Amino acid sequence: MTEMSIDAALADELHRIAPDIELSEIDRTQDLREEFDIDSMDFLTLVTALGKRFDLDMPEADYPKMQSYDALLEYLRTRTS
């Protein structure tokens, strides 16, 4: 899977949760919950959707590795290669 397709999938799933946020306007290194103003349930929905989309097990123990957009992108990149 290419990095662009992973990035597009992440952007798509984030848009479903926070449709008013423009990805170009966020700091991709900051906490997702703060940048997208999402709560814990929204974050869980995001992780679940990405897990289904990529057929990955994304355990709660890995959530600290998914704090920012870039961190989550890297997590997905390493798990899908």
C-alpha positions in Angstrom: 0.0 0.0 0.0 1.4 3.4 -0.9 1.9 6.2 1.5 -0.5 8.4 -0.5 -3.3 5.9 -0.2 -2.7 5.5 3.5 -2.7 9.3 3.9 -5.9 9.6 1.8 -7.6 6.9 3.9 -6.7 8.6 7.1 -7.9 12.0 5.8 -11.1 10.4 4.6 -11.8 8.8 8.0 -11.0 12.0 9.9 -13.3 13.9 7.6 -16.1 11.6 8.5 -15.6 12.4 12.2 -14.7 16.1 11.9 -16.1 17.3 8.5 -15.6 21.0 9.3 -11.8 20.7 9.7 -9.5 21.4 6.8 -6.4 19.1 6.9 -4.3 21.8 5.4 -4.9 24.0 8.4 -3.9 21.6 11.2 -0.5 21.0 12.8 0.1 17.4 11.8 2.5 16.9 14.8 0.0 18.0 17.5 -2.5 15.8 19.4 -5.3 14.7 17.1 -7.9 15.2 19.8 -6.9 18.8 20.2 -6.4 19.6 16.5 -9.7 18.1 15.5 -11.6 18.8 18.7 -12.6 15.2 19.0 -13.4 13.3 22.2 -12.3 9.8 23.2 -15.3 8.1 21.5 -14.5 9.9 18.3 -10.9 8.7 18.5 -12.1 5.2 19.2 -14.4 5.4 16.1 -11.5 6.6 14.0 -9.2 3.8 15.2 -11.9 1.2 14.6 -12.7 2.5 11.1 -9.0 2.5 10.2 -8.6 -1.0 11.6 -11.5 -2.3 9.5 -10.3 -0.4 6.4 -6.8 -1.9 6.6 -7.8 -5.2 8.2 -5.5 -4.4 11.2 -5.6 -5.2 14.9 -5.0 -1.8 16.5 -4.9 -2.6 20.2 -5.5 0.0 22.9 -1.9 -0.4 24.1 -0.8 1.2 20.8 -3.0 4.3 21.1 0.0 6.4 22.5 1.7 5.7 19.2 -1.3 7.4 17.4 -1.4 10.7 19.1 -0.8 13.0 16.1 -1.8 12.8 12.4 1.8 12.2 11.5 2.2 9.6 14.2 -0.9 7.7 13.1 0.2 7.9 9.5 3.5 6.4 10.5 1.8 3.7 12.6 -0.4 2.7 9.6 2.5 2.8 7.2 4.6 0.4 9.3 1.7 -1.9 10.0 0.5 -2.2 6.4 3.9 -2.8 4.8 
